[in-house]
Amino acid sequence: MLPLSLVIGSSALMGCRAHREPLYARESISSDRIYVRVSDAHVRGERVFVKTWVHNQSDKPMVVYRSDLALRLGDGTLLPGPRGRRAEKPIVIEPGRARTVKVGFIAPDRAELSSARLVMSGVQIGHGGPRTLGEIGLSKRASFILADPVRSGTPAEDQEAEMQAQSAEEPSDEEVEAVEADAAEGEAAEPEDSGAWQIGAN
């Protein structure tokens, strides 16, 4: 059951968990389609950690920068993405491939997070410039499918693409860590989840 409020600094919420349900946006599908899913989100201290799974179903490579992602709070406040060598390193996802993308944010004291949304901004697809794909909620196990509004697919293509996205195997943390092993030394590592406030639970 989704808590009425999830506020940083509130000791009453320590250890609380919220049930997450699949949520799929009904958007048009084209050859330029991206599937994004929030697989985990939790809070520890003043830091909000979000783990997403990004599946590039288009025929073009895409690039994601952690530093360009943002977190929109319920009151409209926009928290910027992290800074540093690792955050600004491009994450390249080739056509048909998927990657786990983890990002952390610093939230102000007493920030209300139950309606917070991850903003997928600064994403490049093919030779196009940076663009905002959309926003996705953290309080549920949420996902969305992004599509090029100029070229829409048929309903049958929409359904097939969504089924492929849902059934695609999410890469393991070990595979992701192997790819990102050369991250900058001294970068603050994400702490263990033990004792963290769970925004959503599997």
N, C-alpha and C positions, 0 to 999 in steps of 0.2 A: 504494500500500500504506500503510495507516495506521500511523504511527510508534507505538512502544510508549509513548513519553512525549513530551509537548511542554511544556517547563518554561520559564517566564520567567527570563531570566538565564543560560540555558545557551547558550554560544556555539557548541556543537557542532550546534545545530539551525538555525543561521542559513541561510536559503535553502531549507530543506526544504519539500517539498510533499506533501500527502496526497491520494490519489484520493477523490473524493466520489461516492457513488451515490445515486440517488433512493430515498427512504424515505417511504412514505405510510402514515400511521396508519389502521387499519381501524376507524373510528368511525362511529356512526350519523349520518345526515344529516337535517336538518329545514329549515324555512323560515329558521331562524336559524343560518346556517352561515358560517364564516369559514375562509379558506384562507391559511396562512402558510408561506412558504418562505424558508430561508436561502440567499441567493445568493452571499454572500462573507463570510469571516471571517478576519482576520489580526491579527498582533501587531506592534507597533513600540514598542520600549522597554518601558515599564510599562503601555502602553495596549492594550486589546483592542478592535478595531473589528468591528462586526457589521452587515451589510447584509441586510435582509429585504425580501420582497415580500409585501404583505398585500392579499388580494382579498376584498372584502366581498360575499359572495353572498347575504346576507340581504335582507330587505325593509325594513331599518331602518338609519339612519346609525350609524356607529361612530366612536368617538373614542379615539385612542391618545396617550399622553403619554410621551415618551422618559424623563422623570424617574421614571416608575413602573415601567419595565422593569428587570429584574435579571439577573445572570449567576450561575448556580449552578455552583461548582467540583466536581470529583470527590469531594472530601472533605466536601461538604455546605455549605461556606462560601458565603454569599450576598453577592455584590457589588452594591451599590446602583447605580441608574442615575445619569446625569449631573445636575448642577444648573445653574441659570442660566436666563436669559430664554428662550433658544431651546429648551432641554430641557423647559421647563414650558409651552411653547406647544402648544396642542392640534392634533393632526393629525386632521382630519375626513375620513372616507372615506364617501362617499355610497353608497347601495345600488347594486350592480352595478359599482362602480368599484374601482380598485386603486391603491396607492401604494407607493413604495419608502420604507422607514423605516430610517434609519441611526442607530446608537447606539454610544457608546464607553464603556468602563469602565476604571477604574484597578485593576490587579491587584497583589497583593503579590508581593514578590520570591520567586522559585522556585515560583510557583503552577503547579500541574499543570492543563493546559488540554485534554488530549486527550479528556477525557470531559465537558468543560464544556457546560452547557445554558443557552440563553436562556429566561428566564421571562417569558412574555407576561402581565404583571399590570397591574392598574389600567385595564383596557380597558372602555369603556362602549359598550353596544349599545342603541340606542333610548333610552328613558327609564329604563332600568335603572341600578343603581349600578355602581361599579367592580367588576370581576371578573377572576379569573385564568383565561385561556383554556387554558393548558397550558404545557409546556416542550418545547423543540426542540433537538436536538444540533447542535453546530458542527463536529464532526469529519467529517461527511459532508454532501453536498448534500441536506439533509433538508427534509421538509415535513410538515405535518399538516393535517387538516381537523377543525375544531371544530364541534360540533353541540349544539343544545339537547337535553338528555337527556329532557325531558318529551315532546317530540313527535318521533318517529323516522319517517324516510321508508322507503319500500319499497326492496328491494335494487336495483331498476331505477333509482330516483331517486338512490340513493347513487352508482351507477356513472356516471350521467349528470352529476351534480354534479362528481364527481372528474375526468371527462374535460373538462368545461368549465373547471375550474380549471387543469388542466395545459396546455390549449391557449390560454388567455387570454394576450394579449400583455403582457409586462412593460413598464412605462413606461420611457422612456430617462432617463438621468441629467440630460440637458438639460431635460426636461419637469419633473422633480422640482425642479431648481435654480431654475427660473423661478417655481415656486409658492412656494419657500422663500426668495426673494430678499430678503425683509425681515427676515431673521434678525438677532439682536442683533449690533451692531458689537463687535469685540473678542473674540468667541467664538473659542476655539481651534479652528482648522480641522484637519480630518483630514489628516495628511501624505500625501505620495505613497506608493504601494504599493511602490516600488522599494526593495529591501533588507528588506522586512518578512517576518516568518515567516508562511508561509501555513498556516493551520489546515486549509483545504480548497482544492482546485483544481477549476476547471470542467472 
